[in-house]
Amino acid sequence: MAFPVQPLAPAQGLGGPPNASHEAPFRAACSGVVPLFARLEPWMLELFADRRLFACIDRYGSPLNVLSAAPLQRNLLRLQAVAEARQLDFRAFYAHKANKCSRLLDTIRDIDAGVDTASLSELTEALNAGVAPQRIICTAAIKNAELLATCVRHRVTVAIDNADELLALQAIAAANRQPANVAFRVSGFRGPDNGPKLRSRFGIDIEQLPTFVDRFWPPGHCNPVNIVGLHFHLHGGSAPQRVAAVNQLLPWIDRLREQAHPITFMDIGGGLPINYQTSPSQWTRFWQEHERALLEKRDEITRNNHGLGRMAVEGRIHGRANVYPLHDGPLHADWLASILDARVADATNGTSLAAALARRGLQLRCEPGRSALDGCGVTVARVEYHKCHADGYSLLGLAMNRTQCRTTDDELMVDPILLRNPQTRSAPISQPSDNQATEGYLVGATCTECESILLRRMRFPSGVARGDLLVFPNTAGYWMHMMESRSHQIPLAQNLFVTPQGTELGLQRRDAPG
């Protein structure tokens, strides 16, 4: 079964959007009552136009994840180009945790990128995919003995978070008479302009680093563990915070090298920002209308007037939206460029961070997940029922549960695409309301009152019916897999890949559904 795929055009924020006139017909059938249009890739438009997607749902089940690996290659190569333009040794380490599909690792291997692994399963998949061990780092939040032993056996660098991890790794390395390589995961940096401390549950506080190094690497002591890099990961997408952290680590690079530690890289982690939406003005209007709804100045635009992290108290809005934000600054590769072009703190000659790293012969690394997978996937679900609630709105029951398009955010802040099924609309079981304009909410298969696929109220100008498909755009980064569960023992979604040649639709089966 083939889906022809045209060559990828640049995505918005990476060189310009697809032609809006090609997108309009797909957007017309469904939007939020306050719209939030999603960025769409050309391959997605080709997919939406191919009626065989309905047959794929019948064959493989709902929901169905459909992916293309081509944007992954494009996204990582653009990061590489930013570093090369500044004569800086660089490698992106794709954060495997962002998506469970091991097939994406083939692209990583083929372009000689690296892989950031957060579990034994992810590490094993990377090795089995043929990714070279020196192109793998283990950043798991919890590292048991089996994971550490596998890292030692394959000489995979471990990002060390605490003393217990290091002691366990030392014991394993000594028992196997094989050296181990580590990068210190450092945290607790001062914020930009010597601002408040950037606190984290992860890593070794930078103020405790001297004691940590002296404890485990005292002068004259032979340690089977080599310090080969410094690593950090900051929450959010602030470029100035990364600049501050790099500036605070550069002196530590020099100090550790003076102590004969073979430091070869600095890893600035992930958090490279992207935008899911096409329109800043739509984003602004949504939050204005949401505030009015919370203050009961208009009809609700979220189910049960959900606050999405905010609430109204005595006529004022409190709290912060628990959603992935719209970024008004540099995105993706431009964001990386802004960090590399920032000045070294207290430098009198205007040296850039890129130049400071290059002068030290350091490799810069980062660990993109969401941004690496920007434009790589969609989640497709079948409408199983359309009913009118007693309060006057529609409920659309989808063959999926809320965990199958979910992260720790409250909401995916883009409108789905409705693909109408002409066969079911002409069937004997069709209803007159199927073709009538309606508004309502998307609910799922979990037997709870709070089960919502999206909390935002949707509008269907030409109706919606059983058998139609709803497509959630740009879900490859975390949304597909981060929270998915087999609620009520319903099988997990299958993952299909559109091949770069456009000659077949290949099925990527889950290795171990759970």
Residue pairs with C-beta under 8 A, 6 or more apart in sequence:
1 52
1 55
1 56
1 504
1 505
2 502
2 503
2 504
2 505
3 46
3 47
3 50
3 52
3 53
3 498
3 502
3 505
4 46
4 50
4 502
5 43
5 46
5 68
5 70
5 498
5 499
5 500
5 501
5 502
6 42
6 43
6 46
6 502
7 42
8 41
8 42
8 43
8 70
8 71
8 74
9 16
9 18
9 41
9 42
10 16
11 17
11 39
11 41
11 71
11 374
11 375
12 39
12 275
12 278
13 39
13 274
13 275
13 331
13 332
13 334
14 74
14 75
14 78
14 331
14 332
14 333
14 374
17 39
17 40
17 278
18 40
18 41
18 42
18 45
22 45
23 37
23 40
23 45
26 40
26 45
26 48
26 417
26 419
27 37
27 415
27 417
28 461
28 462
29 417
29 418
29 419
29 420
29 460
29 461
29 462
30 415
30 416
30 417
30 418
30 458
30 459
30 460
30 464
30 470
31 37
31 415
31 458
31 459
32 286
32 301
32 415
32 456
32 457
32 458
32 459
33 301
33 439
33 456
33 457
33 458
33 459
34 282
34 285
34 286
34 289
34 290
34 301
34 456
35 282
35 415
36 277
36 279
36 282
36 283
36 286
36 413
36 414
36 415
36 456
37 277
37 278
37 279
37 282
37 414
37 415
38 276
38 277
38 278
38 414
38 415
38 417
38 473
38 474
39 275
39 276
39 277
39 278
39 375
39 414
39 473
39 474
40 473
41 68
41 71
41 375
43 68
43 70
43 498
44 375
44 378
44 471
44 473
47 53
47 66
47 378
47 498
48 417
48 419
48 471
53 66
53 380
53 419
53 469
54 419
54 421
54 423
54 467
54 469
56 64
56 66
56 380
56 496
56 505
57 64
57 380
57 382
57 469
60 494
60 496
60 507
61 399
61 491
61 493
61 494
62 380
62 381
62 382
62 398
62 399
62 400
62 493
63 379
63 380
63 381
63 398
63 399
63 400
63 404
63 405
63 493
64 379
64 380
64 381
64 493
64 494
64 496
65 377
65 378
65 379
65 380
65 475
65 476
65 480
65 493
65 494
65 495
65 496
66 377
66 378
66 379
66 380
66 495
66 496
66 497
66 498
67 99
67 101
67 104
67 376
67 377
67 378
67 476
67 495
67 496
67 497
67 498
67 508
68 375
68 376
68 377
68 497
68 498
68 500
69 103
69 104
69 106
69 107
69 376
69 497
69 500
70 500
71 373
71 374
71 375
71 376
72 94
72 104
72 107
72 108
72 372
72 373
72 376
73 107
73 110
73 111
75 332
75 333
75 368
75 371
75 372
75 373
75 374
75 375
76 92
76 94
76 108
76 111
76 113
76 368
76 372
77 111
78 332
78 333
79 90
79 92
79 272
79 332
79 333
79 336
79 366
79 368
80 90
80 91
80 92
81 333
82 90
82 333
82 336
82 337
82 340
83 89
83 90
83 336
83 340
83 354
83 364
84 90
86 340
86 341
86 352
86 354
86 355
86 358
87 354
87 358
88 340
88 354
88 357
88 358
88 364
89 358
89 361
89 362
89 363
89 364
90 363
90 364
90 365
91 112
91 113
91 114
91 135
91 363
91 364
91 365
92 113
92 114
92 365
92 366
92 367
92 368
92 372
93 113
93 114
93 115
93 116
93 135
93 136
93 137
93 267
93 365
93 366
93 367
94 104
94 105
94 108
94 113
94 114
94 115
94 116
94 367
94 368
94 369
94 372
95 116
95 118
95 270
95 367
95 368
95 369
95 372
96 105
96 115
96 116
96 117
96 118
96 122
96 125
96 126
97 116
97 117
97 118
97 119
97 122
97 369
97 482
98 369
98 370
98 372
98 373
98 476
98 477
98 478
98 482
99 369
99 373
99 376
99 377
99 476
99 477
99 478
99 480
99 481
100 480
100 481
100 495
100 510
101 495
101 497
101 508
102 125
102 128
102 129
102 508
102 511
103 495
103 497
103 508
104 373
104 376
105 115
105 125
105 126
105 129
105 131
106 129
108 114
108 115
108 126
108 129
108 131
109 129
109 130
109 131
112 135
113 135
114 131
114 135
114 136
114 137
114 365
115 122
115 126
115 131
115 135
115 136
115 137
116 137
116 139
116 270
116 367
116 369
117 123
117 126
117 136
117 137
117 138
117 139
117 140
117 156
118 138
118 139
118 140
118 141
119 140
119 147
120 140
120 144
120 146
120 147
120 150
121 512
123 136
123 138
123 147
123 150
123 151
123 156
124 150
125 511
126 136
127 133
127 136
127 154
133 154
133 155
133 156
134 155
134 157
136 154
136 156
136 157
137 156
137 157
137 158
137 159
137 183
137 231
137 267
137 365
137 367
138 147
138 151
138 156
138 157
138 158
138 159
139 159
139 185
139 231
139 233
139 367
140 147
141 161
141 202
143 158
143 161
143 165
143 168
145 168
145 172
148 158
148 165
148 168
148 169
148 172
149 172
149 176
150 156
151 157
151 158
151 169
151 180
152 169
152 172
152 173
152 176
152 178
152 180
153 176
153 178
155 178
155 179
155 180
155 181
156 181
157 181
157 182
157 183
157 228
157 229
158 165
158 169
158 180
158 181
158 182
158 183
159 182
159 183
159 184
159 185
159 231
159 267
160 166
160 169
160 182
160 183
160 184
160 185
160 204
161 185
161 202
161 203
161 204
162 204
163 212
163 215
163 216
166 182
166 216
166 225
169 180
169 182
169 225
170 180
170 216
170 223
170 224
170 225
172 180
173 179
173 180
173 224
173 225
174 224
178 224
179 224
179 225
179 226
180 224
180 225
180 226
181 225
181 226
181 228
182 225
182 226
182 227
182 228
182 229
183 227
183 228
183 229
183 230
183 231
183 265
183 267
184 203
184 204
184 209
184 212
184 227
184 229
184 230
184 231
185 202
185 203
185 204
185 231
185 232
185 233
186 203
186 204
186 205
186 206
186 209
186 230
186 231
186 232
186 245
186 249
186 252
187 198
187 199
187 200
187 202
187 203
187 204
187 205
187 206
187 232
188 197
188 198
188 199
188 200
188 203
188 205
188 206
188 207
188 208
189 197
189 198
189 206
189 232
189 234
189 241
189 244
189 245
189 248
190 196
190 197
190 198
190 244
190 248
191 197
191 198
191 241
191 244
192 238
192 240
192 241
192 243
192 244
195 244
198 234
198 241
198 244
198 245
200 233
200 234
200 235
202 233
203 232
203 233
204 212
206 248
206 249
206 252
209 252
213 227
213 256
213 259
216 223
216 225
217 223
217 227
217 259
217 261
226 261
226 262
227 256
227 261
227 262
227 263
228 261
228 262
228 263
228 264
228 265
229 263
229 264
229 265
229 266
229 267
229 365
230 249
230 252
230 253
230 256
230 263
230 265
230 266
230 267
231 266
231 267
231 269
231 365
232 245
232 249
232 267
232 268
232 269
233 269
233 270
233 271
233 367
234 241
234 242
234 245
234 269
234 271
235 271
236 271
237 271
237 272
237 273
237 325
237 327
237 335
239 329
239 330
239 335
239 338
239 339
239 342
242 268
242 271
242 339
243 339
243 342
243 353
244 345
245 268
246 266
246 268
246 339
246 353
246 357
247 344
247 345
247 353
249 266
250 344
250 356
250 357
250 360
253 263
253 266
253 360
253 362
254 360
256 263
257 263
263 362
264 361
264 362
264 363
265 362
265 363
265 364
265 365
266 357
266 362
266 363
266 364
266 365
267 364
267 365
267 366
267 367
268 339
268 364
268 365
268 366
269 366
269 367
270 366
270 367
270 368
270 369
270 370
270 371
272 331
272 332
272 335
272 336
272 366
272 368
272 370
272 371
273 327
273 329
273 330
273 331
273 332
273 335
273 371
274 327
274 331
274 332
274 370
274 371
274 374
274 477
275 326
275 327
275 331
276 324
276 326
276 412
276 413
276 414
276 473
276 474
277 283
277 326
277 413
277 414
280 326
280 328
283 326
283 413
286 301
286 413
287 321
289 298
289 301
290 301
290 302
290 308
290 310
291 310
291 317
292 298
293 299
293 300
293 301
293 302
293 305
294 305
294 307
294 310
294 311
294 312
294 317
295 312
295 315
295 317
296 312
300 457
301 456
301 457
302 308
302 455
302 456
302 457
303 441
303 452
303 455
303 456
303 457
306 410
306 455
307 319
308 321
308 322
308 323
308 410
308 411
308 455
309 319
309 320
309 321
309 322
309 323
309 410
310 317
310 318
310 319
310 320
310 321
311 317
311 318
311 319
312 318
321 410
322 408
322 409
322 410
323 409
323 410
323 411
323 413
324 407
324 409
324 413
329 335
329 338
330 337
330 338
332 371
332 374
336 366
339 353
340 352
340 353
340 354
340 357
340 364
341 352
341 353
341 354
342 352
342 353
343 350
343 351
343 352
343 353
344 351
344 352
344 353
344 355
344 356
347 356
351 359
354 364
357 364
369 477
369 478
370 477
370 478
371 477
372 477
373 476
373 477
374 474
374 477
375 474
375 476
376 474
376 476
376 477
377 474
377 475
377 476
377 477
377 480
378 471
378 472
378 473
378 474
378 475
379 400
379 404
379 405
379 471
379 472
379 475
379 479
379 480
379 493
380 469
380 470
380 471
380 472
381 398
381 399
381 400
381 404
381 453
381 469
381 470
381 472
382 398
382 399
382 467
382 468
382 469
383 396
383 397
383 398
383 399
383 464
383 465
383 466
383 467
383 468
383 469
383 470
384 397
384 398
384 399
384 466
385 395
385 396
385 397
385 466
386 394
386 395
386 396
386 397
386 431
386 433
386 434
386 438
386 464
386 465
386 466
387 394
387 395
387 397
388 394
388 395
388 433
389 395
389 440
393 438
393 439
393 440
393 441
393 457
394 438
394 439
394 440
394 441
394 460
394 464
395 440
395 441
395 443
396 440
396 441
396 442
396 443
396 458
396 464
396 470
397 443
397 444
397 445
398 442
398 443
398 444
398 445
398 453
398 470
399 445
400 444
400 445
400 453
400 493
401 444
401 445
401 446
401 451
401 485
401 487
401 488
401 490
402 444
402 446
402 451
402 452
402 453
403 483
403 484
403 485
403 487
404 444
404 480
404 484
404 492
404 493
405 412
405 453
405 472
405 475
405 479
405 480
406 412
406 479
406 482
406 483
406 484
407 478
407 479
407 482
407 483
408 482
408 483
410 455
411 454
411 455
411 456
412 454
412 472
412 475
412 479
413 456
414 472
414 473
414 474
415 458
416 442
416 454
416 458
416 470
416 471
416 472
416 473
417 470
417 471
417 473
418 460
418 464
418 468
418 469
418 470
418 471
419 468
419 469
419 470
419 471
420 462
420 464
420 465
420 468
421 465
421 467
421 468
421 469
423 467
424 430
424 465
424 466
424 467
424 468
425 434
425 435
425 465
425 467
427 467
429 466
430 465
431 465
433 463
434 463
434 464
434 465
434 466
435 462
435 463
435 465
436 463
437 459
437 460
437 461
437 462
437 463
438 459
438 460
438 463
438 464
439 457
439 458
439 459
439 460
440 457
440 458
440 460
441 452
441 454
441 455
441 457
441 458
442 452
442 453
442 454
442 458
442 470
443 451
443 452
443 453
444 451
444 452
444 453
445 451
445 487
445 488
445 490
446 487
446 488
447 488
472 479
480 493
480 495
484 492
484 493
486 492
486 513
486 514
491 513
492 510
492 513
492 514
494 507
494 508
494 509
494 510
495 507
495 508
495 509
495 510
496 505
496 506
496 507
496 508
497 505
497 506
497 507
497 508
498 505
499 505
499 506
